Amino acid sequence: MQSRPLIPGMVTTPLDGNIDEYLRKRLMPVEGAIPRLAGIEMYGNSIPAEKVGGDLFEYINFPQRYNIDARIARAYRLSKEYLEPLPEGAEPQNLVDVHVQWLQSRPDYTPTDAAQYRKAKSSEQLSIAENLQELNTTAGVLLVDAQGHSIIAAKIASTVHDTFHTAMLSELDSNGRTTLDFFERINLRLAQSVTARNALSRDAEDSPREIATMLYGEIRPDGPFRFINFGHPPPLVFSAEYGRFMEIKKDCMVQFPALGLEIPEDHPDRSKYVSIKLRTSQMSSSDVTEITLMGRGDVLFLYTDGVYDGSDERDKQKIEQIIEKHKQEPAKEICNAILEHAVRNDDHLRQIDEADRIDDKTVFIIKGG
């Protein structure tokens, strides 16, 4: 059946290729998106186990993806507009005017209430402008690993991707940077709805879950990498000086369960979602982990479990040797050398009839200059 255009006269064309190809391209960034930070080099790549997989990685190049200067200008403009009293009988010009009108409707209202509120909201915009300024020298990195390596896994990864970027727009408007509420919203999006399950008459034990791990971090030119981890294998730091991975105490690495498995008890919608794990409260600053690249040429190694599961010591030593061998080379060469090693491991698994253990592979390298 030939498709008909939604609007008369509009020309419609089918998507090039199939859904596998569409999702594969959608989940892979281009090199042109790599952020450029002074003293920092980064590169990532991904190889799906099948035509399309559940791994996703993305560079968050703030100045390239968002008009930071225009957002700063808007924040400064609003900081002035919010201070201006609304003329008698005039229609509200912004959300602050709307709230002031509500204040005026209350029996205990005084003009001081409106003035204080306007001053507070004006100050908030100045804070947003300052936060936005820092994004010009900040780079983000997003890694997602959805369970499985089929088109369903790719769809789950795509859901995380879309939720992430929708929430990011809200964060930049409201705060000028990412906050812990940002991650709580993404986590809730992957949680299983009690209402939806009941409506479909599913049993809790039979209901499928969209399982995905996620690690998101931000790095600045002076070297600190601050990140939130939902069930993802922890990053490793290779010291160029000592030629090995540095020991990082596990109690310094905060890790939440995979996305959607744990809803904090104090979340207002807690009763509307299934929570497998118990967390008494929403995230705090202590849940953000920070790693600093101390020396020139140090390497921060991020990965998915198709490359390294985070536990096998022999696999870790192999990757350590690869980085040592290539540590003088660009981040791209280090990344590709590790992926080539992972592909050789896949060949070995096929030879011993354990091809079912082959998984999507992603490597992301951040190298200090």
Contacts in CASP RR format, 6 or more apart in sequence:
PFRMAT RR
TARGET T0000
AUTHOR 0000-0000-0000
METHOD contacts of the structure
MODEL  1
MQSRPLIPGMVTTPLDGNIDEYLRKRLMPVEGAIPRLAGIEMYGNSIPAE
KVGGDLFEYINFPQRYNIDARIARAYRLSKEYLEPLPEGAEPQNLVDVHV
QWLQSRPDYTPTDAAQYRKAKSSEQLSIAENLQELNTTAGVLLVDAQGHS
IIAAKIASTVHDTFHTAMLSELDSNGRTTLDFFERINLRLAQSVTARNAL
SRDAEDSPREIATMLYGEIRPDGPFRFINFGHPPPLVFSAEYGRFMEIKK
DCMVQFPALGLEIPEDHPDRSKYVSIKLRTSQMSSSDVTEITLMGRGDVL
FLYTDGVYDGSDERDKQKIEQIIEKHKQEPAKEICNAILEHAVRNDDHLR
QIDEADRIDDKTVFIIKGG
3 12 0 8 1.000
3 14 0 8 1.000
4 12 0 8 1.000
5 11 0 8 1.000
5 12 0 8 1.000
6 12 0 8 1.000
15 22 0 8 1.000
19 151 0 8 1.000
20 51 0 8 1.000
20 52 0 8 1.000
20 151 0 8 1.000
20 154 0 8 1.000
21 51 0 8 1.000
21 52 0 8 1.000
23 52 0 8 1.000
23 53 0 8 1.000
23 151 0 8 1.000
23 154 0 8 1.000
23 155 0 8 1.000
23 158 0 8 1.000
24 48 0 8 1.000
24 51 0 8 1.000
24 52 0 8 1.000
24 53 0 8 1.000
24 154 0 8 1.000
26 158 0 8 1.000
26 161 0 8 1.000
27 46 0 8 1.000
27 52 0 8 1.000
27 53 0 8 1.000
27 54 0 8 1.000
27 55 0 8 1.000
27 56 0 8 1.000
27 154 0 8 1.000
27 157 0 8 1.000
27 158 0 8 1.000
27 161 0 8 1.000
28 46 0 8 1.000
29 57 0 8 1.000
29 58 0 8 1.000
29 59 0 8 1.000
31 43 0 8 1.000
33 58 0 8 1.000
33 59 0 8 1.000
33 61 0 8 1.000
33 64 0 8 1.000
33 65 0 8 1.000
34 42 0 8 1.000
34 43 0 8 1.000
34 59 0 8 1.000
34 61 0 8 1.000
35 42 0 8 1.000
35 59 0 8 1.000
35 60 0 8 1.000
35 61 0 8 1.000
35 62 0 8 1.000
35 64 0 8 1.000
35 139 0 8 1.000
35 140 0 8 1.000
37 137 0 8 1.000
37 139 0 8 1.000
37 219 0 8 1.000
37 220 0 8 1.000
37 221 0 8 1.000
38 137 0 8 1.000
38 221 0 8 1.000
39 221 0 8 1.000
39 368 0 8 1.000
39 369 0 8 1.000
40 139 0 8 1.000
40 219 0 8 1.000
40 221 0 8 1.000
40 223 0 8 1.000
40 366 0 8 1.000
40 367 0 8 1.000
40 368 0 8 1.000
40 369 0 8 1.000
41 330 0 8 1.000
41 331 0 8 1.000
41 366 0 8 1.000
41 367 0 8 1.000
41 368 0 8 1.000
41 369 0 8 1.000
42 59 0 8 1.000
42 139 0 8 1.000
42 141 0 8 1.000
42 219 0 8 1.000
42 331 0 8 1.000
42 364 0 8 1.000
42 365 0 8 1.000
42 366 0 8 1.000
42 367 0 8 1.000
43 330 0 8 1.000
43 331 0 8 1.000
43 332 0 8 1.000
43 334 0 8 1.000
43 335 0 8 1.000
43 364 0 8 1.000
43 365 0 8 1.000
44 57 0 8 1.000
44 331 0 8 1.000
44 332 0 8 1.000
44 335 0 8 1.000
44 362 0 8 1.000
44 363 0 8 1.000
44 364 0 8 1.000
44 365 0 8 1.000
45 335 0 8 1.000
45 336 0 8 1.000
45 339 0 8 1.000
45 362 0 8 1.000
45 363 0 8 1.000
46 55 0 8 1.000
46 56 0 8 1.000
46 57 0 8 1.000
46 360 0 8 1.000
46 361 0 8 1.000
46 362 0 8 1.000
46 363 0 8 1.000
47 339 0 8 1.000
47 342 0 8 1.000
47 343 0 8 1.000
47 360 0 8 1.000
47 361 0 8 1.000
47 362 0 8 1.000
48 54 0 8 1.000
48 55 0 8 1.000
48 149 0 8 1.000
48 360 0 8 1.000
49 149 0 8 1.000
49 358 0 8 1.000
49 359 0 8 1.000
49 360 0 8 1.000
49 361 0 8 1.000
50 149 0 8 1.000
50 150 0 8 1.000
52 150 0 8 1.000
52 151 0 8 1.000
52 154 0 8 1.000
53 146 0 8 1.000
53 148 0 8 1.000
53 149 0 8 1.000
53 150 0 8 1.000
53 151 0 8 1.000
53 153 0 8 1.000
53 154 0 8 1.000
53 157 0 8 1.000
53 360 0 8 1.000
54 144 0 8 1.000
54 145 0 8 1.000
54 146 0 8 1.000
54 148 0 8 1.000
54 149 0 8 1.000
54 153 0 8 1.000
54 154 0 8 1.000
54 156 0 8 1.000
54 157 0 8 1.000
54 212 0 8 1.000
54 360 0 8 1.000
55 143 0 8 1.000
55 144 0 8 1.000
55 145 0 8 1.000
55 146 0 8 1.000
55 149 0 8 1.000
55 157 0 8 1.000
55 304 0 8 1.000
55 360 0 8 1.000
55 361 0 8 1.000
55 362 0 8 1.000
56 142 0 8 1.000
56 143 0 8 1.000
56 144 0 8 1.000
56 145 0 8 1.000
56 146 0 8 1.000
56 157 0 8 1.000
56 158 0 8 1.000
56 160 0 8 1.000
56 161 0 8 1.000
56 362 0 8 1.000
57 141 0 8 1.000
57 142 0 8 1.000
57 143 0 8 1.000
57 144 0 8 1.000
57 362 0 8 1.000
57 364 0 8 1.000
58 141 0 8 1.000
58 142 0 8 1.000
58 161 0 8 1.000
59 139 0 8 1.000
59 140 0 8 1.000
59 141 0 8 1.000
60 139 0 8 1.000
60 140 0 8 1.000
60 141 0 8 1.000
60 142 0 8 1.000
60 168 0 8 1.000
60 218 0 8 1.000
61 139 0 8 1.000
61 140 0 8 1.000
62 68 0 8 1.000
62 135 0 8 1.000
62 136 0 8 1.000
62 138 0 8 1.000
62 139 0 8 1.000
62 140 0 8 1.000
63 135 0 8 1.000
63 136 0 8 1.000
66 135 0 8 1.000
66 172 0 8 1.000
68 132 0 8 1.000
68 133 0 8 1.000
68 135 0 8 1.000
68 136 0 8 1.000
71 132 0 8 1.000
71 172 0 8 1.000
71 173 0 8 1.000
71 176 0 8 1.000
72 129 0 8 1.000
72 132 0 8 1.000
72 133 0 8 1.000
75 125 0 8 1.000
75 126 0 8 1.000
75 128 0 8 1.000
75 129 0 8 1.000
75 132 0 8 1.000
75 176 0 8 1.000
76 125 0 8 1.000
76 126 0 8 1.000
76 129 0 8 1.000
78 94 0 8 1.000
78 122 0 8 1.000
78 125 0 8 1.000
79 122 0 8 1.000
79 123 0 8 1.000
79 125 0 8 1.000
79 126 0 8 1.000
79 129 0 8 1.000
80 122 0 8 1.000
81 93 0 8 1.000
81 94 0 8 1.000
81 96 0 8 1.000
82 94 0 8 1.000
82 96 0 8 1.000
82 118 0 8 1.000
82 121 0 8 1.000
82 122 0 8 1.000
82 125 0 8 1.000
83 118 0 8 1.000
83 119 0 8 1.000
83 122 0 8 1.000
85 114 0 8 1.000
85 118 0 8 1.000
86 92 0 8 1.000
86 93 0 8 1.000
86 97 0 8 1.000
86 100 0 8 1.000
86 101 0 8 1.000
92 98 0 8 1.000
92 101 0 8 1.000
96 117 0 8 1.000
96 118 0 8 1.000
96 121 0 8 1.000
99 117 0 8 1.000
100 114 0 8 1.000
100 117 0 8 1.000
100 118 0 8 1.000
103 109 0 8 1.000
103 113 0 8 1.000
103 114 0 8 1.000
103 117 0 8 1.000
104 114 0 8 1.000
128 174 0 8 1.000
128 175 0 8 1.000
128 176 0 8 1.000
131 175 0 8 1.000
131 176 0 8 1.000
131 177 0 8 1.000
132 172 0 8 1.000
132 176 0 8 1.000
132 177 0 8 1.000
134 177 0 8 1.000
134 220 0 8 1.000
135 176 0 8 1.000
135 177 0 8 1.000
137 220 0 8 1.000
137 221 0 8 1.000
138 218 0 8 1.000
138 219 0 8 1.000
138 220 0 8 1.000
139 218 0 8 1.000
139 219 0 8 1.000
139 220 0 8 1.000
140 216 0 8 1.000
140 217 0 8 1.000
140 218 0 8 1.000
140 219 0 8 1.000
141 216 0 8 1.000
141 217 0 8 1.000
141 218 0 8 1.000
141 219 0 8 1.000
141 302 0 8 1.000
141 364 0 8 1.000
141 366 0 8 1.000
142 161 0 8 1.000
142 164 0 8 1.000
142 214 0 8 1.000
142 215 0 8 1.000
142 216 0 8 1.000
142 217 0 8 1.000
143 214 0 8 1.000
143 215 0 8 1.000
143 216 0 8 1.000
143 232 0 8 1.000
143 302 0 8 1.000
143 304 0 8 1.000
143 362 0 8 1.000
143 364 0 8 1.000
144 157 0 8 1.000
144 160 0 8 1.000
144 161 0 8 1.000
144 212 0 8 1.000
144 213 0 8 1.000
144 214 0 8 1.000
145 157 0 8 1.000
145 212 0 8 1.000
145 213 0 8 1.000
145 214 0 8 1.000
145 232 0 8 1.000
145 304 0 8 1.000
145 305 0 8 1.000
145 360 0 8 1.000
145 362 0 8 1.000
146 153 0 8 1.000
146 154 0 8 1.000
146 156 0 8 1.000
146 157 0 8 1.000
146 160 0 8 1.000
146 210 0 8 1.000
146 211 0 8 1.000
146 212 0 8 1.000
147 153 0 8 1.000
147 156 0 8 1.000
147 211 0 8 1.000
147 212 0 8 1.000
148 359 0 8 1.000
148 360 0 8 1.000
149 359 0 8 1.000
149 360 0 8 1.000
153 360 0 8 1.000
156 210 0 8 1.000
156 211 0 8 1.000
156 212 0 8 1.000
157 212 0 8 1.000
159 189 0 8 1.000
159 190 0 8 1.000
159 210 0 8 1.000
160 186 0 8 1.000
160 189 0 8 1.000
160 190 0 8 1.000
160 212 0 8 1.000
160 214 0 8 1.000
160 259 0 8 1.000
163 185 0 8 1.000
163 186 0 8 1.000
163 189 0 8 1.000
163 190 0 8 1.000
164 186 0 8 1.000
164 216 0 8 1.000
167 182 0 8 1.000
167 185 0 8 1.000
167 186 0 8 1.000
168 178 0 8 1.000
168 182 0 8 1.000
170 182 0 8 1.000
171 177 0 8 1.000
171 178 0 8 1.000
171 179 0 8 1.000
171 182 0 8 1.000
178 216 0 8 1.000
178 218 0 8 1.000
180 228 0 8 1.000
180 282 0 8 1.000
180 283 0 8 1.000
180 284 0 8 1.000
180 285 0 8 1.000
180 287 0 8 1.000
180 288 0 8 1.000
181 282 0 8 1.000
183 216 0 8 1.000
183 228 0 8 1.000
183 230 0 8 1.000
183 283 0 8 1.000
184 264 0 8 1.000
184 267 0 8 1.000
184 282 0 8 1.000
184 283 0 8 1.000
186 214 0 8 1.000
186 259 0 8 1.000
187 230 0 8 1.000
187 256 0 8 1.000
187 259 0 8 1.000
187 260 0 8 1.000
187 262 0 8 1.000
187 263 0 8 1.000
188 260 0 8 1.000
188 263 0 8 1.000
188 267 0 8 1.000
188 269 0 8 1.000
188 273 0 8 1.000
189 259 0 8 1.000
189 260 0 8 1.000
190 210 0 8 1.000
190 212 0 8 1.000
190 259 0 8 1.000
190 260 0 8 1.000
191 259 0 8 1.000
191 260 0 8 1.000
191 261 0 8 1.000
191 263 0 8 1.000
191 273 0 8 1.000
191 274 0 8 1.000
191 275 0 8 1.000
192 207 0 8 1.000
192 209 0 8 1.000
192 260 0 8 1.000
192 273 0 8 1.000
192 274 0 8 1.000
193 272 0 8 1.000
193 273 0 8 1.000
193 274 0 8 1.000
194 271 0 8 1.000
194 272 0 8 1.000
194 273 0 8 1.000
194 274 0 8 1.000
195 272 0 8 1.000
197 204 0 8 1.000
197 207 0 8 1.000
197 274 0 8 1.000
204 274 0 8 1.000
209 261 0 8 1.000
211 258 0 8 1.000
211 259 0 8 1.000
211 261 0 8 1.000
212 258 0 8 1.000
212 259 0 8 1.000
213 230 0 8 1.000
213 231 0 8 1.000
213 232 0 8 1.000
213 233 0 8 1.000
213 258 0 8 1.000
213 259 0 8 1.000
214 229 0 8 1.000
214 230 0 8 1.000
214 231 0 8 1.000
214 232 0 8 1.000
214 258 0 8 1.000
214 259 0 8 1.000
215 227 0 8 1.000
215 228 0 8 1.000
215 229 0 8 1.000
215 230 0 8 1.000
215 232 0 8 1.000
215 235 0 8 1.000
215 302 0 8 1.000
216 227 0 8 1.000
216 228 0 8 1.000
217 225 0 8 1.000
217 226 0 8 1.000
217 227 0 8 1.000
217 228 0 8 1.000
218 225 0 8 1.000
218 226 0 8 1.000
218 227 0 8 1.000
219 225 0 8 1.000
219 226 0 8 1.000
219 366 0 8 1.000
223 292 0 8 1.000
223 293 0 8 1.000
223 368 0 8 1.000
224 290 0 8 1.000
224 291 0 8 1.000
224 292 0 8 1.000
225 235 0 8 1.000
225 290 0 8 1.000
225 291 0 8 1.000
225 292 0 8 1.000
225 293 0 8 1.000
225 300 0 8 1.000
225 366 0 8 1.000
226 288 0 8 1.000
226 289 0 8 1.000
226 290 0 8 1.000
227 235 0 8 1.000
227 288 0 8 1.000
227 289 0 8 1.000
227 290 0 8 1.000
227 291 0 8 1.000
228 254 0 8 1.000
228 256 0 8 1.000
228 283 0 8 1.000
228 287 0 8 1.000
228 288 0 8 1.000
228 289 0 8 1.000
229 253 0 8 1.000
229 254 0 8 1.000
229 255 0 8 1.000
229 256 0 8 1.000
229 289 0 8 1.000
230 255 0 8 1.000
230 256 0 8 1.000
230 257 0 8 1.000
230 258 0 8 1.000
230 259 0 8 1.000
230 260 0 8 1.000
231 255 0 8 1.000
231 256 0 8 1.000
231 257 0 8 1.000
231 258 0 8 1.000
232 255 0 8 1.000
232 304 0 8 1.000
233 303 0 8 1.000
233 304 0 8 1.000
233 305 0 8 1.000
233 308 0 8 1.000
233 309 0 8 1.000
233 310 0 8 1.000
234 248 0 8 1.000
234 253 0 8 1.000
234 255 0 8 1.000
234 310 0 8 1.000
235 291 0 8 1.000
235 300 0 8 1.000
235 301 0 8 1.000
235 302 0 8 1.000
236 245 0 8 1.000
236 248 0 8 1.000
236 300 0 8 1.000
236 301 0 8 1.000
236 316 0 8 1.000
236 319 0 8 1.000
237 245 0 8 1.000
237 246 0 8 1.000
237 248 0 8 1.000
237 291 0 8 1.000
237 293 0 8 1.000
237 298 0 8 1.000
237 299 0 8 1.000
237 300 0 8 1.000
237 301 0 8 1.000
238 244 0 8 1.000
238 245 0 8 1.000
238 246 0 8 1.000
238 298 0 8 1.000
238 299 0 8 1.000
238 300 0 8 1.000
238 301 0 8 1.000
238 320 0 8 1.000
238 323 0 8 1.000
238 324 0 8 1.000
238 327 0 8 1.000
239 245 0 8 1.000
239 246 0 8 1.000
239 294 0 8 1.000
239 295 0 8 1.000
239 298 0 8 1.000
240 295 0 8 1.000
240 296 0 8 1.000
240 297 0 8 1.000
240 298 0 8 1.000
240 299 0 8 1.000
240 327 0 8 1.000
241 295 0 8 1.000
243 320 0 8 1.000
243 323 0 8 1.000
243 324 0 8 1.000
243 327 0 8 1.000
244 320 0 8 1.000
244 324 0 8 1.000
245 301 0 8 1.000
245 316 0 8 1.000
245 320 0 8 1.000
248 291 0 8 1.000
252 289 0 8 1.000
253 289 0 8 1.000
254 286 0 8 1.000
254 287 0 8 1.000
254 288 0 8 1.000
254 289 0 8 1.000
256 262 0 8 1.000
256 279 0 8 1.000
256 287 0 8 1.000
257 276 0 8 1.000
257 277 0 8 1.000
260 273 0 8 1.000
261 275 0 8 1.000
261 276 0 8 1.000
261 277 0 8 1.000
262 275 0 8 1.000
262 276 0 8 1.000
262 277 0 8 1.000
262 278 0 8 1.000
262 279 0 8 1.000
263 269 0 8 1.000
263 270 0 8 1.000
263 273 0 8 1.000
263 275 0 8 1.000
263 279 0 8 1.000
264 270 0 8 1.000
264 279 0 8 1.000
264 280 0 8 1.000
264 281 0 8 1.000
264 282 0 8 1.000
264 283 0 8 1.000
265 278 0 8 1.000
265 279 0 8 1.000
265 280 0 8 1.000
265 281 0 8 1.000
266 280 0 8 1.000
266 281 0 8 1.000
266 282 0 8 1.000
267 282 0 8 1.000
291 300 0 8 1.000
293 299 0 8 1.000
293 300 0 8 1.000
293 366 0 8 1.000
293 367 0 8 1.000
293 368 0 8 1.000
295 368 0 8 1.000
296 368 0 8 1.000
296 369 0 8 1.000
297 327 0 8 1.000
297 367 0 8 1.000
297 368 0 8 1.000
297 369 0 8 1.000
298 367 0 8 1.000
298 368 0 8 1.000
299 323 0 8 1.000
299 327 0 8 1.000
299 331 0 8 1.000
299 334 0 8 1.000
299 365 0 8 1.000
299 366 0 8 1.000
299 367 0 8 1.000
299 368 0 8 1.000
300 365 0 8 1.000
300 366 0 8 1.000
300 367 0 8 1.000
301 319 0 8 1.000
301 323 0 8 1.000
301 338 0 8 1.000
301 363 0 8 1.000
301 364 0 8 1.000
301 365 0 8 1.000
302 363 0 8 1.000
302 364 0 8 1.000
302 365 0 8 1.000
302 366 0 8 1.000
303 338 0 8 1.000
303 362 0 8 1.000
303 363 0 8 1.000
303 364 0 8 1.000
304 359 0 8 1.000
304 360 0 8 1.000
304 361 0 8 1.000
304 362 0 8 1.000
305 359 0 8 1.000
306 342 0 8 1.000
306 358 0 8 1.000
306 359 0 8 1.000
306 360 0 8 1.000
306 361 0 8 1.000
306 362 0 8 1.000
307 319 0 8 1.000
307 338 0 8 1.000
307 339 0 8 1.000
307 342 0 8 1.000
307 361 0 8 1.000
307 362 0 8 1.000
307 363 0 8 1.000
308 315 0 8 1.000
308 316 0 8 1.000
308 319 0 8 1.000
309 315 0 8 1.000
310 316 0 8 1.000
318 341 0 8 1.000
319 338 0 8 1.000
319 341 0 8 1.000
322 334 0 8 1.000
322 337 0 8 1.000
322 338 0 8 1.000
322 341 0 8 1.000
323 334 0 8 1.000
323 338 0 8 1.000
325 337 0 8 1.000
326 333 0 8 1.000
326 334 0 8 1.000
326 337 0 8 1.000
327 334 0 8 1.000
330 367 0 8 1.000
331 365 0 8 1.000
331 366 0 8 1.000
331 367 0 8 1.000
332 365 0 8 1.000
334 365 0 8 1.000
334 367 0 8 1.000
335 363 0 8 1.000
335 364 0 8 1.000
335 365 0 8 1.000
338 363 0 8 1.000
338 365 0 8 1.000
339 361 0 8 1.000
339 363 0 8 1.000
342 361 0 8 1.000
342 363 0 8 1.000
343 361 0 8 1.000
346 355 0 8 1.000
346 358 0 8 1.000
349 355 0 8 1.000
349 357 0 8 1.000
349 358 0 8 1.000
350 358 0 8 1.000
END
